[in-house]
């Protein structure tokens, strides 16, 4: 069962936006998917509570057990795990051990890039006896033809990690979140530009 971990040590990087949309994509493909939330803010859990009954089903994942991460129950074919800012220590190792793929959202500012660098160094280290998960960066709130975007691309090259895609800054994601929805729940003709930016990430997730 593929488990996708969405992680970044910096708050406000776009983790919950990515986690909910990845779960929404899997659900739109008919997969029994669970969305877990290790973040104390419980943003993904709140999003699930707003999700309309007619939308493709996404189950909540009681990810926090007695001090440890609980594996999703039988019958789930795909799982997405939203994580808190500042994830480190034994809990970091525990959630990483579950993951097949790690998606790291990063905004193209100097401060966001700097805050992400140490985290990526730790992600690149293989866990003893474990197969390392695939790691992909996703640029968030990126203006394609800006110096900040170029800085982000250079950073990905320096880290030798794929910048899978870049998502533009738009109020669409704010509006989707307020109704428990994703791009994949709505008419594709209305959001062609945003869906096109998601295609490389979809291919990376499905590979």
N, C-alpha and C positions, 0 to 999 in steps of 0.2 A: 504494500500500500504506500503510495507516494505521500510524504509529509513535506510540506513547504513551510519553511520558517522565514518569517519576515522580521528583520532585526536591524537596529542601528542604535548606538548608545545615546544619540542626541534626541531630545524631545522635539516634537513638531516637524520631524523629517518626512512624514507621510506614511508611516508604517500601517496605520489602521486603514487608510485609503487603499493601499496596495492589498492588504490582507483581505478586506471585504470584497474587493473586485476580483481577486484571484479565486476566492470561494464562489463568487457569483458566476465567474466563467465556468468553473467545474460544474456547478449546478445547472447552468444553461445547456451543458452537454449531456445532461441526464445522469451524472455521477452522484451517488450518495456521498455527500461531502459534509464535513464537520468543521466549524470555525471555532478555534480555541483562543482564549485570551488569558495571558499570564500577567498582563499589565494591571496594576492596581486601579487605574482609571476606568478599566472595563469598557473602553470605547467600542470594541467589537460586540460585546454583549448588549450594549445599549442599541447599537445599530440593528442587531437581530430582533430586538423587541419592537422596532419600528417597521420591520419588514412586513409588507402586506401578504395576506394569505394566498392571493392568486399568483404571487411570484414563485419562481422555482425554489423548491425547499432547500434550506440550509439548516442543519441541526447545530445546536450549541454543543461545545465540547467542554465538559467540566475538567479543565486542564490542570487545576490545582488540587492536589490531594493532601494527604497529611505531610506537608512539608516537601512534597516531591511532585513531579509531573506525572499525570495519569495518562496511560495510553488510551487512544480512542477505542470504543467498543467494536465488537464484531459486526459486520454488515456495512462498515464504512469503507469506501474504496479510495477516498481522497481526504486529506486533512490539511488545514491551514492553521498556523499558530502565530498569533500576534503577540509581540513581546514588549516589555517595558523599556524605557530609556535607562541607561546605566546597567544593563544586564551584564553580570560578571560572576566570577567564582564558581561554586559547584552548580548553581542553577544554570549558568551559562553552558557548562559542560553537559548538563542533563538534557537541556532542550536541543543542543547541537547534536547529541547522540541520537536523537529521534529523527533528525532531518535528513532527507534525501537531497533537497535543494534549499539554498539560502538566498533569499532576495534581500538586497541591501539598498533601501532608498537613500539617496543623497542629493541635497540641493547644491546648486553650483556656486555657493558663496565660499570665500576663503575659510571662514570659521567652521562651516559645516564640513568641508573637506578635511580640515585639520582634525576635527573631532572624530571623524570616521577612520582616519588612517590607522590608529592603534588597534581599533576594533578589527579592521581587515587583516592586520598582521596576526592577531590571535585566531581569526577564522581560518587563516591559511595553514595553521598548524594542525596536523592530523592528530586525532585522538588515538591513544594507544589501543591497538587491536581493533580499531574501527576504520571503516572506509570513509574517507573524507567526503563530505557532501559537495555538490557542485555549487559554486558561488557566482552570483550575477549581480551587477550594479544596475540600478534604475535611476536615471536622472529625474528629479521632481521639480516642477515649476521652472522648466528650462525654456529660455528664449533661444531658439535655434541659432540665430545669427548674432550672438553676443560674445563678448570677451569672456564672460563668466562660463558660458557653455564650452568654449575652447579650453578653459582652465580645467573644467570637469573631465573633458576627453583626455587631456594630457595626464591628469591624475590617474585615470583608469589604465592608461598605457604604462605609467610608472609602476603601478601596483600589479601589472600583468593580470588583470581581471577584466572580463568582458563588460563593457557598458552596453547592456542588452537593448535598452531603448531609452528614449527621453520623452517625458510627458510634459506637455505645456501647462502653463498656469491658466486655469479657467475656473469660473464659478460653477461649472457643471458638477464637479465633484462635491462641492459644498451642498448643492441642491439634491444630488443623489443621496448623500449621507442623511439628510434631514428626513428622507422618506424610506430609508432602509433598502435602497435600490442601488443598482450598478448600471454601467453602460450596457451590459449584456441582458438586462431586463427590458430594454426599451427599443424603439424602432431604430434599426441601424442607419436608415437614411437621414435621421436627424443629427446623428453624431458620427458621421463618416470620418471626420478629421481625427477625432479622439480614438476611434476604433482602429484606424490605420496605425496610430502610434503604439497601440497595444499588440499588433500582430507579431512583431519580433519577440516580445515576451511570451506570448501564447505559444509560439513555435518552440521557444526555449523550455517552457514548462512541459510541453507535450513530448519533447525529444527524450 
